[in-house]
Amino acid sequence: MRGAAPAFLLALCIAAPAQAEGGPTDAQRAAFIAAITANDCKMTEAEAEVQLPAVGVDRDTSAQITEALISAGLAELDEDKSVLTLKTEGCPE
């Protein structure tokens, strides 16, 4: 799964605490999307390392949410795989 977005996901996963079984909660997913939406619908690795833990989303959870959004066509990575851009309702293309 992590092959789809190696750089961004790797940065989010380094030294990540173990996530409880069952994956991200709806609240964590909503906080993740809200944080990136508020950041002009884009987030770099460096921004994610600071902003996402502040809203209760750790690295492992970030990686899981990122992969799910990319798989669903609701997010994409730039050519360098270092900037995540949302393509959700609140983020016009």
Buried (B, 14 or more C-beta within 10 A) or exposed (E): EEEEBEBBBBBBBEEBEEBEEEEBEEEBBBBBBEBBBEBEBBBBBEBBBEBBEEBEBBBBBBBBBBBBBBEEEBBBBEEEBBBBBBBBEEBEE
